[in-house]
Amino acid sequence: MSTLPASTGAAPTAPTAPRGPAQRHFARFALLRLLGRSERSMAWQVGDPQSGRDLVLMLPRVQPLDAAHAERWLQRVRRAARLDHPRLAPALEVGVHEAWPYVVYELGERATLADRIGRQGLAGEESARTAAELLHALAYAHDAGAAHRDLQTFSILVSDKGVPRLMGLELACIEDETRTVAEAPSLLAQREAAEADVVQLALLLHPMLTGKSALDEADTIRALRRLPPHGHEIVRLPFDVPRPVPEALRVIVNRATDRQERQRYRNARTLARALEGWLQAEADHEGGPLALLLDKVRIAGVLPASPRGAERAAHLALMEQNRTDELAEVLLQDVALSFELLRAVNTARVAGEAVAEQGAVLTVRRAIAMLGLEGVRRIALALRPWPGPLDEPRADELARAMARARRAARVAQALRPAGYDAEVVYLVALLQNLGRLVVQYHFADESQQIQRLMQPAPTADGLGEEPGMNEQAAAIAVLGVDIDAIGAAVVRWWGLGEDIAHMMRRHPTTAAVRTADSDGEQLRLAASCANEAVDAMALPAKRVQQALLTVVQRYGRLLAFGLRELQEVLQGDAGTPPPQPALPRPPRGVAAERGVVS
């Protein structure tokens, strides 16, 4: 009976394919076809004379040092084999034959991922779905203290329906250099193995999406060693691929193999969540982060009342004789209340046919007139008290974000073109921060991840900085959708319509600013300018001046201001809002009818 060759430390030579009637064996199994091999493991399709079925035989590429280490290998692999998850292939047999450890799995009607990929790769949705399912299996294993350690395309079986199953958990736990097996790996070693699994899975997404391996290296272990901190290679999805890769999916995959370790996904669940978020965003928003967000919003509202919001709501009872303009000014100081009034007045439950006939309501003054003082008071008192479910540090962060949004709204008022209603401009600028605020409130952990990805990091030589991700890319990398899409989902639920959803999208910082061709676009650009200016003020002091100059270069001609004027507006807003001069109204038209000018 032929067996795999023995080893004293070097990787053994794989058995050759059978020639003619001669057939090689391992134990009782007939070796039919080599499915694949890496530095750490190999897989064979084998025939089992006992059952008459074709199975998968997996073996490490090196033998344990001695019988004691072989026993430790058996304990580790058997413990991992007891894990029960629908995406983990159950081991039919775990054993040692002539000093070679092995594991046997059912093959059935499945094929390896390597056989399924082919030269064209797989569609983006199929690749993301397959990877997400495998990541959930890995997360389950990592929670139990196990890891895979050698994720390869041949260690994954895929059914005709595209359902994946992972083989070989803990199979490669033998240390290559010493051929030893630790009795129980340390917590640090477990975490490092889990993080390596996540990067290896991300490397597998390259052949799945493009048909070609990352770095032209089919062995993910070798490819992993060429990435920092061990190597210096940069791994990113190429653009010349048989199937176009959606940009959001590209961002997620590139983050998973980022050259900065701190930018990568910390665990299997975070990468799975990002992939599933993208999948659900592609599937008409029927699930994923947008659906989860709307579920949270229905229960807890968009945002909690601002600090002292309850006192402000009680104060409304004393304002019955005051003018609507004065009441609106008080309400606008509470971001959550401003948003809630827009929601209430624009839903069919409150506004009836008015929204459909006249367009969205986009001023608090009109909301007060339509809802009445009692309706406004009822809405104010129904807001969730500050800070909702947030702990104190995160509540402080949300309060700072709200203050920053209000400041941008006041700056937008000061910079608005002649003839545009100050309150409309204020609310558009606030709405451009809606996605950020609701993420910070409803997805606090993910918000921290987004902020971390946006931070620059020192270069390896310590002489400079590597820039972080921009906000949209960071949000996609964490949630699978961008910040603006989250805000747009909320305003559509409110009934504000696509025109408002467009205005609340900030103008991309990478796109040139051109003359606006509509009132809505003019308002969008004015609000974008204000938000960029306030963002610039939050940068380190040495970068503020250049950032403000960039804002002036982009918007100064369109909105008729220079650096001095911008600085005066920002300095004047540091305390109370600057006075707003009365401006002539433009001719009434479609924009006025839809609430863009009121």
Number of C-alpha atoms within 10 A of each C-alpha: 8 12 15 19 13 15 17 12 16 13 18 16 11 14 17 11 13 14 8 6 5 8 14 18 18 18 15 15 20 20 25 18 16 18 20 20 21 19 17 21 22 22 24 22 22 24 20 16 11 8 8 8 12 20 22 27 25 26 22 27 26 26 28 27 18 12 11 13 18 22 17 19 27 21 14 20 24 19 15 23 24 10 17 13 15 15 20 24 23 20 19 12 13 17 16 17 12 12 17 20 22 22 24 24 20 19 19 12 10 19 18 21 23 22 14 18 19 14 13 15 21 20 15 20 20 15 20 24 19 20 22 23 20 23 26 21 22 27 22 20 22 20 12 12 18 25 28 25 24 26 29 27 25 24 25 21 28 20 16 10 7 16 16 24 23 26 27 33 27 22 27 24 25 24 16 19 9 12 19 19 23 13 13 11 14 11 10 9 11 17 18 13 20 25 20 21 26 28 28 23 26 25 30 24 26 23 25 28 29 26 19 22 19 23 19 10 14 20 23 25 21 13 20 23 13 17 20 15 13 9 12 11 15 15 21 19 21 14 11 9 14 13 15 14 19 11 11 20 22 20 22 27 28 21 28 25 25 19 19 19 14 12 23 22 25 18 19 23 18 22 29 25 20 27 32 24 24 28 24 20 22 15 12 9 16 13 17 22 23 24 17 14 20 19 12 15 15 9 10 15 20 25 26 24 26 22 14 11 22 17 10 19 23 13 12 18 12 9 13 11 8 10 10 17 12 11 18 18 13 15 23 19 16 23 22 23 26 21 22 22 23 23 24 19 27 27 20 15 9 14 18 12 13 16 19 16 10 13 21 25 26 27 25 25 19 18 23 21 13 16 18 11 18 13 15 22 17 12 16 24 17 16 22 20 16 17 19 16 14 17 9 10 9 17 19 13 15 24 17 12 16 22 16 18 26 23 24 28 31 28 28 31 27 24 22 23 18 14 13 21 23 24 23 22 29 27 26 28 33 27 27 28 25 28 22 23 26 24 25 22 22 22 17 18 12 16 21 15 19 25 15 16 24 19 14 13 17 12 12 11 7 8 7 11 13 12 13 17 20 14 16 18 24 26 29 24 34 27 31 29 28 21 24 22 17 23 23 25 17 22 23 15 13 19 22 23 17 13 14 21 21 16 23 29 24 20 20 10 14 6 8 9 17 12 12 13 8 10 16 19 16 21 26 24 28 27 33 27 28 27 26 18 24 19 16 20 16 11 12 9 10 8 12 16 16 12 17 21 16 17 22 22 15 17 21 19 13 17 18 12 14 16 16 10 14 21 14 12 19 22 11 15 16 11 9 9 17 17 9 10 9 10 12 10 12 13 10 10 10 13 16 17 15 20 17 25 25 19
